[in-house]
Amino acid sequence: MELLRTYGIESYLIPGLTGVWVKDCQSLKEFKVAALGVKISRWVTMHGASINVQPDMRYFANIVPCGIRDKEVGSIAQFAATETSTAATGGITVSDTAKALIPILERTFNVECRVTDPQLLLMSETTADHPR
């Protein structure tokens, strides 16, 4: 949610639902822009995080976010305030978003993040959508 604020996006949690939500001021629809997942199966834990930066939203047309039928999926690019984004110079990138997220994670978890592969922060949108 702190990351979304850096883009001028007000987000919130909805009690009883998973994810981070943003309300479209015009349509008043709520959109899921981020999620955290945890699964435990056969003594193995799995976890993951997802932040929709600037995906091709057509891929989400048939997705029901976490089984919540009356909500849609959204992205940072969709809701970012133009004065706080790089929309005028080519849009919001996964790389810029990752760079903005690192200090937030460090403050939140009181850790030092080390980037082991600097190429990950230089990914084009194409490689970000289709990792090697």
C-alpha positions in Angstrom: 0.0 0.0 0.0 2.9 2.3 0.7 4.3 1.6 -2.8 0.9 2.5 -4.3 1.0 5.8 -2.4 4.3 6.7 -4.2 2.3 6.7 -7.4 -0.5 8.8 -5.9 -2.8 5.8 -5.5 -5.0 5.5 -2.4 -5.5 1.8 -1.7 -7.1 -0.2 1.1 -7.9 -3.6 2.5 -11.4 -5.0 2.4 -12.2 -7.0 5.6 -12.9 -10.7 4.7 -11.2 -10.4 1.2 -7.6 -10.9 0.2 -5.6 -8.4 -1.7 -5.0 -4.7 -1.9 -7.9 -2.7 -3.5 -8.3 0.6 -5.3 -11.6 2.3 -6.1 -12.2 3.9 -9.5 -13.6 7.3 -8.7 -15.7 7.5 -11.8 -17.3 4.0 -11.9 -17.0 3.4 -8.1 -15.9 -0.2 -9.0 -13.2 -1.8 -6.8 -10.1 -3.3 -8.4 -7.6 -5.7 -7.0 -4.0 -4.4 -7.7 -1.9 -6.6 -5.4 -2.1 -9.9 -3.6 -0.2 -12.0 -1.2 -0.6 -15.8 -1.1 0.4 -18.5 1.3 -0.2 -22.2 1.0 0.8 -25.1 3.2 0.6 -28.6 1.8 2.3 -31.8 2.9 4.6 -30.0 5.3 5.8 -27.6 2.6 5.0 -23.8 2.7 4.7 -21.8 -0.4 4.2 -18.0 -0.7 4.2 -15.3 -3.2 3.3 -11.7 -3.9 1.9 -10.0 -6.9 1.7 -6.3 -7.9 0.1 -5.5 -11.2 2.3 -2.8 -12.6 1.4 -2.4 -16.3 0.2 -5.8 -17.6 -1.9 -6.4 -20.7 -5.2 -6.3 -18.9 -6.8 -8.5 -21.7 -5.2 -11.5 -19.9 -7.3 -10.8 -16.9 -10.7 -10.8 -18.7 -11.5 -14.3 -17.7 -9.8 -14.3 -14.2 -11.9 -14.2 -11.1 -9.5 -12.6 -8.6 -9.2 -15.1 -5.7 -12.7 -16.3 -6.4 -14.3 -12.9 -5.8 -16.8 -12.6 -8.6 -18.0 -9.0 -8.1 -14.5 -7.4 -8.3 -12.0 -6.8 -11.1 -8.3 -6.8 -11.5 -6.5 -3.4 -11.9 -2.9 -2.1 -12.2 -0.7 0.7 -11.0 -0.6 2.2 -14.5 -4.4 2.3 -14.6 -4.7 4.4 -11.5 -1.4 6.3 -11.1 -1.6 10.0 -10.9 0.1 11.4 -13.9 2.2 13.9 -12.0 3.7 11.1 -9.9 4.2 8.6 -12.6 6.5 8.4 -15.6 3.4 8.1 -17.9 4.5 11.1 -20.0 7.8 9.6 -20.7 6.9 6.0 -21.6 4.8 4.7 -18.7 5.4 3.0 -15.4 7.9 0.2 -15.6 8.4 -3.0 -13.6 12.0 -2.0 -13.1 11.1 1.4 -11.6 8.5 -0.2 -9.5 11.0 -2.7 -8.2 13.5 0.0 -7.4 10.8 1.9 -5.5 9.7 -1.3 -3.6 13.2 -2.2 -2.2 13.5 0.7 0.3 9.9 0.1 1.4 10.7 -3.6 2.1 13.9 -2.7 3.9 12.0 -0.2 6.3 9.0 -2.5 6.8 11.0 -5.6 7.6 14.1 -3.9 9.1 16.4 -5.8 6.6 18.9 -4.9 3.9 17.9 -6.1 0.5 20.7 -7.0 -1.8 20.1 -7.3 -5.5 22.0 -10.4 -6.6 21.4 -9.9 -10.3 21.4 -6.3 -11.3 19.9 -7.3 -14.7 16.6 -7.9 -12.8 16.3 -4.2 -12.2 17.0 -3.4 -15.8 14.4 -5.7 -17.3 12.3 -4.5 -20.2 8.6 -5.0 -20.0 8.9 -7.9 -22.4 11.4 -9.8 -20.3 9.4 -8.9 -17.1 6.3 -10.6 -18.6 8.3 -13.6 -19.8 11.2 -14.3 -17.5 14.1 -16.4 -18.7 
